[in-house]
Amino acid sequence: MTTRRSFLKTSALLSAGLLAAPRLYAYDKKYIGLQLYTVRDAMAADPVAALAKVAQTGFTSVEGATYTGTELFYGMSARDFSNVLKQNGLIMPSAHYRLGEELVNGEQQKGTILNDWKKAVDDAAEAGVQYMVCAYLSQAERGNIDHYKNVANMLDIAGETCKEAGIQLCYHNHDFEFIQENGQYPYEILLDNTDKNLVKMEMDIYWVTKANQDPIALFDKHPGRFPLWHVKDMDKTPAKKFTEVGNGVIDFKKIFAQAKKSGLKYFFVEQDICPGDPFASISQSISYIKKNLV
């Protein structure tokens, strides 16, 4: 007798297999994604209305930014959240999570890689999530090169749990992973000390660029390792602030030309700080993307 859990697991595994098929190696251009952190205030105030507005702006996929293990997806159960997405013609193929090594108020954070991860994976499977992403390492979670090797081991273990549910684990970078220690970059430590099938990368193109690294050189060195991207531009001022896609210095046309080599499946616009209404900023970004990149 097929249980609901086994059905979800089988469906997820079939989906993962399809994603790995050569004919689907290049990303599906009908999906233009938004990392919901960009519109976090609107999501906090009224997630149902905010998601409707995201869809009206033209986005067809989103990436989750909050999961606590108790509030689940923006205060909704996986099923209810999935229904809201479906009503707006949206999918959520990816969502962000924390490592959870750092204690908060003396306690472990729930719904993290190190605390109640199996429940987080089960909830993600129910919501239709295909990629679970370690979003950020706090200052306390970084440490030295040896500690990054420990983090790599933690990611491998978490990736095994994801794999059992047909989900792919990824790691999202900032710029601190490109601060050398004894001639080594923590980012390369994470790449080299994790199983390439268990742990892939969500490249944040802004942070890679700000760290004076070349996204394409990383694609060349680690082909197929970057199924997710954050498409975020850098303005032309010395401060190198966030700006709307197409309004800055990053050559996205050149980078998108290497999408197949990178292994890209989904990309998400993200703008951590907007000069005014975030919906005005994401409207400008998606307009540029539709005209120039997809």
C-alpha positions in Angstrom: 0.0 0.0 0.0 1.4 3.4 -1.0 1.6 5.8 1.9 1.4 9.6 1.4 5.1 9.8 2.5 6.3 7.2 0.1 4.3 8.8 -2.7 5.9 12.2 -2.0 9.3 10.5 -1.9 8.8 8.6 -5.2 7.4 11.7 -6.9 10.4 13.8 -5.8 12.8 11.2 -6.9 11.2 11.0 -10.3 11.4 14.8 -10.6 15.0 14.8 -9.6 15.7 12.2 -12.3 14.0 14.3 -14.9 16.0 17.3 -13.9 19.2 15.3 -14.4 18.3 14.2 -17.9 20.6 15.7 -20.5 17.8 17.3 -22.5 16.8 19.4 -19.5 20.4 20.4 -18.6 19.8 23.9 -19.7 17.4 26.0 -17.6 13.7 26.5 -18.5 13.4 30.1 -19.7 9.7 30.3 -18.7 10.8 30.5 -15.1 12.0 33.9 -13.9 12.4 33.8 -10.2 12.4 36.2 -7.2 14.1 35.6 -3.9 11.3 36.6 -1.5 13.8 38.3 0.9 13.6 41.2 -1.6 10.0 41.8 -0.6 10.3 40.6 3.0 8.3 43.5 4.5 5.4 42.8 2.2 5.6 39.1 2.9 5.7 39.7 6.6 2.6 42.0 6.4 0.4 39.9 4.1 2.1 37.0 2.3 -1.0 36.1 0.3 -1.3 39.6 -1.2 2.5 39.9 -1.6 2.7 36.7 -3.7 -0.2 37.9 -5.8 1.7 41.1 -6.5 4.9 39.2 -7.3 3.0 37.2 -9.9 1.4 40.3 -11.3 4.9 41.8 -11.8 5.6 38.8 -14.1 7.6 36.4 -12.0 6.8 32.7 -12.4 8.8 31.2 -9.6 10.0 32.2 -6.1 12.6 31.2 -3.6 11.6 31.0 0.1 13.5 33.0 2.6 12.1 32.0 5.9 11.6 28.6 7.6 11.7 28.1 11.3 10.3 24.5 11.8 7.3 25.9 13.6 6.0 28.7 11.4 6.9 26.7 8.3 6.4 28.8 5.1 5.5 32.4 6.0 3.1 31.2 8.7 1.4 28.7 6.5 1.6 25.0 6.3 3.3 23.5 3.3 0.0 22.5 1.8 -1.6 26.0 2.3 1.5 27.8 1.0 1.6 25.5 -2.1 -2.1 26.3 -2.8 -1.4 30.0 -2.6 1.5 29.6 -5.1 -0.7 27.6 -7.4 -3.5 30.1 -7.3 -1.0 32.7 -8.6 0.7 30.5 -11.2 3.9 30.4 -9.2 6.2 27.5 -8.2 8.8 27.5 -5.4 11.6 25.2 -6.5 14.0 26.4 -3.9 14.1 27.7 -0.3 16.7 29.0 2.1 17.7 27.5 5.4 20.3 28.1 8.1 23.2 25.9 9.3 22.1 26.3 12.9 25.5 25.8 14.6 25.2 29.2 16.4 23.0 29.2 19.4 20.2 31.9 19.6 19.3 33.0 23.1 21.2 29.9 24.3 19.2 27.5 22.2 19.6 25.8 18.8 17.5 27.3 16.0 14.8 24.9 14.8 14.4 23.9 11.2 18.1 24.1 10.4 20.7 21.7 9.0 21.8 20.8 12.6 18.4 20.8 14.3 15.3 18.9 13.2 16.6 18.8 9.6 14.5 15.7 8.7 11.3 17.6 9.5 12.5 20.5 7.4 13.2 18.1 4.5 9.7 16.5 4.8 8.0 19.9 4.8 10.1 21.0 1.8 9.0 17.8 -0.1 5.4 18.5 0.7 5.7 22.0 -0.6 7.3 20.8 -3.8 10.7 22.2 -3.1 13.5 20.7 -5.2 16.5 22.6 -3.8 17.2 23.3 -0.1 19.9 25.9 0.3 22.2 26.7 3.2 21.7 30.4 2.9 24.4 32.0 5.2 27.0 31.3 7.8 27.0 33.7 10.7 30.3 35.1 11.9 30.4 32.4 14.6 29.8 29.6 12.1 32.7 30.5 9.8 36.0 30.0 11.7 39.2 28.9 10.1 39.9 26.6 7.1 39.6 23.5 9.3 36.2 24.6 10.5 35.1 25.1 6.9 36.1 21.4 6.4 33.8 20.5 9.3 31.0 22.6 7.7 31.6 20.6 4.5 31.1 17.4 6.4 27.9 18.8 7.9 26.6 19.7 4.4 27.4 16.2 3.1 25.4 14.6 5.9 22.5 17.0 5.3 22.7 16.4 1.6 22.2 12.6 2.2 19.0 13.3 4.0 17.9 15.6 1.1 18.8 12.9 -1.4 16.5 10.4 0.3 13.6 12.7 -0.4 14.6 13.5 -3.9 15.8 17.0 -3.0 19.2 18.6 -3.9 21.1 20.5 -1.2 22.9 23.7 -2.2 25.2 26.3 -0.6 24.7 30.0 -1.2 27.8 32.2 -1.1 28.5 35.8 0.1 31.9 37.4 -0.2 33.5 36.2 3.0 34.1 32.8 1.5 36.7 34.5 -0.7 38.9 35.8 2.1 42.1 33.7 1.8 43.6 31.9 4.7 47.1 30.4 4.0 46.5 30.8 0.3 43.1 28.9 0.4 39.6 30.2 -0.2 36.9 28.8 2.1 34.7 28.6 -1.0 37.1 26.2 -2.7 37.3 24.2 0.6 33.5 23.8 0.5 33.6 22.8 -3.2 36.5 20.4 -2.8 35.5 18.8 0.5 31.8 18.1 -0.3 30.4 15.4 -2.6 29.6 17.1 -5.9 26.4 15.1 -6.2 25.2 15.8 -2.6 26.1 19.4 -2.4 25.8 21.9 -5.2 26.0 25.6 -5.2 23.7 28.6 -5.6 26.0 31.2 -7.0 25.2 34.8 -5.8 26.7 36.6 -8.8 26.8 40.0 -7.0 28.9 38.6 -4.1 31.2 36.7 -6.3 31.8 39.8 -8.4 32.3 42.0 -5.3 34.9 39.6 -4.1 36.8 40.2 -7.3 36.1 36.6 -8.5 35.0 35.6 -12.0 31.8 33.6 -12.1 32.6 32.1 -15.5 36.0 30.9 -14.2 34.2 29.1 -11.4 31.9 27.5 -14.0 34.9 26.4 -16.0 36.6 24.8 -13.0 33.4 23.2 -11.6 31.0 22.6 -14.5 27.5 21.5 -13.6 27.9 22.5 -9.9 25.8 25.6 -10.0 22.1 24.8 -10.7 20.9 27.9 -8.9 21.9 31.6 -9.3 21.1 34.8 -7.6 20.9 37.5 -10.2 21.7 40.7 -8.4 23.5 43.7 -9.9 26.2 46.0 -8.5 25.9 49.7 -9.0 28.6 51.9 -10.6 29.6 53.8 -7.4 32.7 53.1 -5.4 30.5 51.7 -2.7 29.4 48.8 -5.0 25.8 48.8 -3.7 23.0 46.6 -4.8 21.0 47.8 -7.7 18.4 46.7 -10.2 19.4 44.1 -12.8 20.8 45.8 -15.9 21.5 49.0 -14.0 24.9 48.1 -12.8 28.3 46.8 -13.9 27.8 43.0 -14.1 27.8 41.6 -17.6 24.8 39.3 -17.3 24.6 38.6 -21.0 28.1 37.1 -20.9 27.3 35.1 -17.8 24.0 33.8 -19.1 25.8 32.6 -22.2 27.5 30.0 -19.9 24.3 28.8 -18.3 24.5 25.3 -19.7 28.1 24.9 -18.5 27.2 26.0 -15.0 24.3 23.5 -14.8 21.8 26.3 -14.3 18.2 25.1 -13.6 16.6 28.2 -11.9 17.7 31.8 -11.2 16.3 34.3 -8.8 16.4 38.0 -8.8 17.4 39.4 -5.4 18.0 42.9 -4.3 18.8 43.0 -0.6 18.3 46.8 -0.3 16.1 48.9 -2.7 16.2 52.7 -3.0 12.4 52.8 -2.7 9.5 50.5 -3.2 11.0 47.0 -3.8 8.2 46.2 -6.2 9.3 49.1 -8.4 12.9 47.7 -8.3 11.9 44.1 -9.2 9.7 45.5 -12.0 12.7 47.2 -13.5 14.8 44.1 -13.1 12.3 41.7 -14.7 11.8 44.1 -17.6 15.5 44.1 -18.3 15.7 40.3 -18.0 12.8 39.7 -20.4 14.3 42.0 -23.0 17.9 40.9 -22.7 18.5 37.6 -21.0 15.7 35.1 -21.7 
